């Protein structure tokens, strides 16, 4: 076995550990206990102050506000999520913007473009966020959320904190260890254990306090204020040649989580928008797949095989009539781009179909489109991502999954379109 394959095999164990976390984040409607959890959704979901839900709560919507108490786990996905109340269990949140000002008594796992934490987390905190130069604002309906991660000074974390993103400001208190990897970090927090900071740009406030060892990695050694930590250790980033045989395991671990989170988040947010604005664009092909899966697969395979020759033929004809650059190249780019977009979005169609097939086995109603779609999309993404980590053949296996998803989606779209065209169109009554 090649050294590269051995390296991937050694890292595969970490990916299986991550699988449990990903299922919790992606399968938002599957991770319940034996008792049936409460579900909610819509344009806006609001749990008012003083109201108590004595169960796990699964909710998806454009705007989600939790001012009351969830006596169990909270799993939410939406454009904007705000937790001002109390969650007695875990909180698993994925959205464009997330604000936590209340209390999460157990673990918190957050993924989003902009994340602000000013409340309390009883145990471990896992955050994957966005952010870039300028901390641009991300519109989530009427709200504007600054990109990046902000752990404000009033925030407390009762366990360890693992944070990865574009950039952020880390204050507050962490009772365990802090591990962060971002493009830019502004650190002014208090850590009872060790702190490991990996960044391109690092600023450490003199008021910071690390009771253990402060380890940091930046392109160049930074001036760390005296007395900030019991000990300070600098690790220079490895050169490209040095990192080729094996990457930093922690950064690879966090990068794998972040990429998977973003794939799930993007697909699920787009699915929610389509179900709100054009539900038949997903439900129609999914229903066609459910009634004629074999026929849909055959049509899809034929379409997948015909993409390149048809695109080349049409581009050739366009080149003859309108010129090779102004006509042929434009048509070819358009057709290949449309095929690539359908390839990337095909899990929305096949995910809804697959989720409806799996729903009865996990205690869900197959008639609820959004929970079924979340279930199916998460299965496709998580399985393909995990299998993609298998040494040497993983990429081929993951590609095959997406090829099947593409073929079934195209076949379902064609059958749905043909069914609509085949419906009888009433003729106007003749004039008397």
C-alpha positions in Angstrom: 0.0 0.0 0.0 1.3 3.5 -0.9 2.3 5.8 1.9 -0.5 8.2 0.9 -3.1 5.4 1.3 -1.6 4.5 4.7 -1.9 8.2 5.8 -5.5 8.4 4.7 -6.3 5.1 6.5 -4.8 6.5 9.7 -7.0 9.6 9.5 -10.1 7.6 8.7 -10.7 6.8 12.3 -11.1 10.5 13.0 -13.7 10.8 10.3 -15.8 8.0 11.8 -15.8 9.9 15.1 -17.0 13.0 13.3 -19.8 11.0 11.8 -21.8 11.0 15.0 -21.6 14.8 15.1 -22.6 15.2 11.5 -25.6 13.0 11.8 -26.8 15.2 14.7 -26.4 18.3 12.7 -27.6 17.0 9.4 -30.4 14.5 10.4 -32.2 17.1 12.4 -35.3 15.0 12.4 -33.7 11.7 13.2 -31.7 12.2 16.4 -34.5 12.0 18.9 -34.9 9.8 21.9 -37.4 7.1 22.3 -40.2 9.6 22.9 -41.5 11.6 19.9 -40.0 15.1 19.7 -42.0 18.2 19.0 -41.5 19.7 15.6 -42.1 23.2 14.3 -41.5 25.3 11.2 -42.7 28.1 8.9 -41.6 31.6 8.0 -41.2 32.5 11.7 -41.1 30.2 14.7 -41.4 31.8 18.2 -41.3 30.2 21.6 -42.4 32.9 24.0 -40.9 33.6 27.4 -42.5 31.5 30.2 -43.6 28.7 27.9 -41.9 25.3 28.5 -41.6 22.4 26.0 -41.1 19.2 27.9 -39.5 17.4 25.0 -36.9 17.7 22.4 -37.7 20.4 19.8 -36.8 20.2 16.1 -37.6 23.3 14.1 -36.8 24.8 10.7 -37.8 28.2 9.4 -36.7 31.6 8.1 -36.5 33.1 11.6 -36.4 31.1 14.9 -36.6 32.8 18.3 -36.4 30.8 21.5 -37.3 32.9 24.5 -38.9 30.1 26.5 -37.5 26.8 27.9 -36.8 23.6 26.0 -36.6 20.8 28.5 -34.6 18.6 26.2 -32.5 19.0 23.1 -33.0 21.9 20.6 -32.2 21.2 16.9 -32.8 24.1 14.6 -32.0 25.1 11.0 -33.0 28.4 9.4 -31.9 31.8 8.2 -31.7 33.4 11.6 -31.7 31.6 15.0 -31.8 33.3 18.4 -31.7 31.5 21.7 -32.6 33.8 24.6 -34.2 31.2 26.9 -33.0 27.9 28.4 -32.2 24.6 26.7 -31.7 21.9 29.3 -30.1 19.5 26.8 -27.9 19.9 23.7 -28.4 22.7 21.2 -27.6 21.9 17.5 -28.1 25.0 15.4 -27.3 25.7 11.7 -28.2 29.0 10.1 -27.1 32.1 8.3 -27.0 34.0 11.6 -27.0 32.6 15.1 -27.2 34.5 18.5 -27.0 32.7 21.8 -27.8 35.0 24.8 -29.5 32.5 27.0 -28.4 29.2 28.6 -27.6 25.9 27.0 -27.0 23.5 29.9 -25.3 20.8 27.9 -23.2 20.8 24.6 -23.7 23.4 21.9 -22.8 22.7 18.3 -23.3 25.7 16.0 -22.7 26.2 12.3 -23.4 29.4 10.4 -22.2 32.5 8.6 -22.3 34.8 11.6 -22.3 33.5 15.2 -22.5 35.6 18.4 -22.4 33.9 21.8 -23.0 36.0 25.0 -24.8 33.4 27.1 -23.8 30.2 28.9 -22.9 26.8 27.6 -22.8 24.1 30.3 -20.5 21.7 28.6 -18.5 21.6 25.4 -18.8 24.1 22.6 -18.2 23.3 18.9 -18.5 26.2 16.4 -18.0 26.4 12.7 -18.5 29.9 11.3 -17.8 32.2 8.4 -16.1 35.5 8.3 -13.6 37.3 6.0 -12.0 40.7 5.4 -14.3 43.5 6.6 -16.7 41.2 8.4 -19.4 41.9 5.8 -23.1 41.7 6.8 -25.2 38.7 5.9 -28.8 39.5 5.3 -31.3 37.1 7.0 -34.6 38.7 6.3 -35.0 41.9 8.2 -31.8 41.3 10.2 -28.2 41.9 9.4 -25.7 39.5 10.9 -22.0 40.2 10.9 -20.0 37.3 9.5 -17.5 35.5 11.8 -17.5 34.2 15.3 -17.9 36.3 18.4 -17.5 34.8 21.9 -18.3 37.9 24.0 -17.0 38.6 27.4 -20.2 37.6 29.2 -20.1 34.1 27.6 -19.1 31.1 29.7 -18.3 27.6 28.5 -18.3 24.8 31.1 -16.2 22.4 29.1 -13.8 22.6 26.1 -14.3 24.9 23.2 -13.5 24.0 19.6 -13.8 26.9 17.2 -13.1 27.1 13.4 -14.0 29.9 11.0 -12.9 32.8 8.9 -12.3 35.2 11.7 -13.5 36.1 15.1 -13.2 37.7 18.5 -12.8 35.3 21.4 -13.5 36.6 24.9 -15.5 35.1 27.7 -14.5 32.2 30.0 -13.7 28.6 29.1 -13.5 26.1 31.9 -11.6 23.5 29.9 -9.3 23.8 26.9 -9.7 26.2 24.0 -8.7 25.2 20.5 -9.3 27.6 17.6 -8.3 27.7 14.0 -9.2 30.9 12.0 -7.8 33.3 9.5 -7.8 36.1 12.1 -8.2 35.8 15.9 -8.7 38.6 18.4 -8.2 36.8 21.8 -9.1 38.4 25.1 -10.7 35.5 27.0 -10.1 33.5 30.1 -9.2 29.8 29.8 -8.8 27.5 32.8 -6.9 24.9 30.8 -4.7 25.2 27.7 -5.3 27.4 24.7 -4.2 26.5 21.1 -4.6 29.3 18.6 -3.9 28.8 14.9 -4.3 31.8 12.7 -2.8 33.9 9.9 -3.3 37.0 12.1 -3.4 36.9 15.9 -3.9 39.6 18.5 -3.7 38.7 22.2 -5.1 41.3 24.6 -3.0 41.9 27.7 -6.1 41.3 29.9 -6.3 37.7 28.6 -5.6 34.9 31.0 -4.6 31.3 30.2 -3.9 29.2 33.3 -2.2 26.5 31.3 0.0 26.7 28.2 -0.8 29.1 25.4 0.3 27.5 22.1 -0.1 29.5 18.9 0.8 29.1 15.3 1.1 32.1 12.9 3.2 32.9 9.9 5.6 34.9 12.1 6.1 34.9 15.8 3.9 37.5 17.6 4.6 39.5 20.7 2.5 37.9 23.4 2.0 40.2 26.5 3.8 39.1 29.6 1.7 37.3 32.3 -1.0 36.2 29.9 -0.2 32.5 30.3 1.8 30.3 32.6 3.8 29.3 29.5 3.8 30.4 25.9 4.9 28.1 23.0 5.2 29.2 19.4 5.0 26.7 16.5 6.0 28.0 13.1 3.7 26.8 10.3 5.3 24.0 8.2 6.3 24.8 4.7 4.4 23.4 1.7 7.0 20.7 1.2 6.8 19.7 4.9 3.0 19.5 4.9 2.8 17.4 1.7 3.4 14.0 3.4 0.9 14.7 6.2 -1.3 17.6 7.2 -1.9 18.9 10.7 -4.5 16.4 12.0 -6.4 18.9 14.0 -6.7 21.4 11.1 -7.7 18.5 8.8 -10.3 17.4 11.3 -11.8 20.9 11.6 -11.7 21.5 7.9 -13.6 18.3 7.2 -16.3 19.3 9.7 -16.6 22.8 8.3 -16.8 21.6 4.7 -19.5 19.1 5.5 -21.4 21.6 7.6 -21.4 24.2 4.8 -22.5 21.6 2.2 -25.4 20.5 4.4 -26.3 24.1 5.4 -26.3 25.3 1.8 -28.4 22.5 0.5 -30.9 22.6 3.4 -31.4 26.4 3.2 -31.9 26.2 -0.6 -34.4 23.3 -0.1 -36.3 25.3 2.4 -36.5 28.3 0.0 -37.7 26.0 -2.9 -40.3 24.4 -0.7 -41.6 27.8 0.3 -41.6 29.4 -3.2 -41.8 26.5 -5.7 -42.7 23.3 -3.9 -43.6 21.4 -7.0 -40.1 21.8 -8.4 -39.1 19.3 -5.7 -42.2 17.3 -4.9 -43.2 16.7 -8.5 -39.9 14.9 -9.5 -39.9 13.1 -6.1 -43.4 11.8 -6.7 -42.4 10.6 -10.2 -39.4 8.8 -8.6 -41.6 7.1 -6.1 -44.0 5.8 -8.8 -41.5 5.0 -11.5 -38.0 4.6 -10.0 -36.7 2.2 -12.7 -37.9 4.3 -15.6 -36.6 7.4 -14.0 -33.2 5.8 -13.5 -33.1 4.7 -17.2 -33.9 8.1 -18.4 -31.4 9.7 -16.1 -28.6 7.4 -17.2 -29.3 8.1 -20.8 -29.3 11.8 -20.1 -26.1 11.7 -18.2 -24.4 9.8 -21.0 -25.7 12.3 -23.5 -24.6 15.5 -21.7 -21.2 15.9 -23.3 -22.1 14.8 -26.9 -25.3 16.9 -27.0 -23.5 19.9 -25.5 -20.7 19.6 -28.0 -23.1 19.2 -30.9 -25.2 22.2 -30.0 -22.0 24.3 -29.4 -20.8 23.2 -32.9 -24.1 24.4 -34.5 -24.0 27.6 -32.6 -20.4 28.2 -33.7 -21.4 27.7 -37.4 -24.2 30.3 -37.1 -22.9 32.9 -34.6 -19.1 32.3 -34.5 -17.0 30.0 -32.4 -16.3 32.4 -29.6 -19.5 34.5 -29.5 -21.7 31.5 -30.1 -20.2 28.1 -29.7 -18.1 28.8 -26.6 -21.0 30.6 -24.9 -23.5 27.8 -25.6 -21.0 25.1 -24.5 -20.2 27.0 -21.2 -23.9 27.5 -20.6 -24.9 23.9 -21.1 -22.0 22.5 -19.1 -22.7 25.0 -16.3 -26.4 24.0 -16.2 -25.4 20.3 -16.0 -22.9 21.0 -13.3 -25.5 23.0 -11.3 -28.0 20.2 -11.7 -25.3 17.8 -10.5 -24.7 19.8 -7.3 -28.4 20.3 -6.6 -29.6 16.8 -7.5 -29.5 15.7 -3.8 -32.5 18.0 -3.2 -34.7 15.9 -5.5 -33.3 12.5 -4.6 -33.1 13.5 -1.0 -36.8 14.2 -0.8 -37.6 10.9 -2.4 -35.1 9.0 -0.2 -36.2 10.7 2.9 -39.8 9.7 2.2 -38.7 6.1 1.8 -36.8 6.2 5.1 -39.3 8.2 7.1 -41.4 5.3 8.4 -38.4 3.6 9.8 -37.4 6.6 12.0 -40.8 7.5 13.2 -41.5 10.4 10.8 -44.4 11.1 8.5 -43.6 10.7 4.8 -46.1 13.4 4.1 -44.0 16.1 5.8 -41.8 17.3 3.0 -39.2 19.3 4.9 -38.3 16.7 7.6 -38.2 14.0 4.9 -36.0 16.2 2.7 -33.6 17.0 5.6 -33.3 13.3 6.3 -32.6 12.3 2.7 -30.2 15.1 1.9 -28.2 14.5 5.1 -28.0 10.7 4.3 -26.6 11.4 0.8 -24.1 14.1 2.0 -22.9 12.3 5.1 -22.6 8.9 3.4 -20.7 10.3 0.4 -18.4 12.4 2.6 -17.6 9.5 4.9 -17.0 7.1 2.1 -15.0 9.7 0.3 -12.5 9.5 3.1 -11.8 5.8 2.4 -8.2 5.5 1.1 -7.6 5.4 -2.6 -11.1 4.3 -3.8 -13.2 6.7 -1.6 -13.4 9.5 -4.2 -14.7 7.1 -6.8 -17.3 5.7 -4.5 -18.5 9.2 -3.5 -18.6 10.2 -7.1 -20.7 7.2 -7.9 -23.3 8.2 -5.3 -23.6 11.7 -6.8 -23.8 10.2 -10.3 -26.7 8.0 -9.2 -28.3 11.1 -7.5 -27.9 13.1 -10.7 -29.4 10.4 -12.9 -32.4 9.8 -10.6 -33.0 13.6 -10.3 -32.9 14.1 -14.1 -35.1 11.1 -14.7 -37.6 12.4 -12.0 -37.6 15.9 -13.6 -38.3 14.4 -17.0 -41.1 12.2 -15.9 -42.7 15.1 -13.9 -42.4 17.4 -16.9 -43.9 14.7 -19.2 -46.7 14.0 -16.8 -47.6 17.7 -16.7 -47.5 17.9 -20.5 -49.6 14.8 -20.8 -52.5 16.3 -18.7 -55.6 17.0 -20.7 -56.0 20.7 -21.5 -59.6 21.8 -21.8 -60.5 23.4 -25.1 -62.5 26.6 -25.2 -66.2 26.3 -25.9 -67.1 27.2 -29.5 -68.8 30.5 -29.9 -72.6 30.1 -30.4 
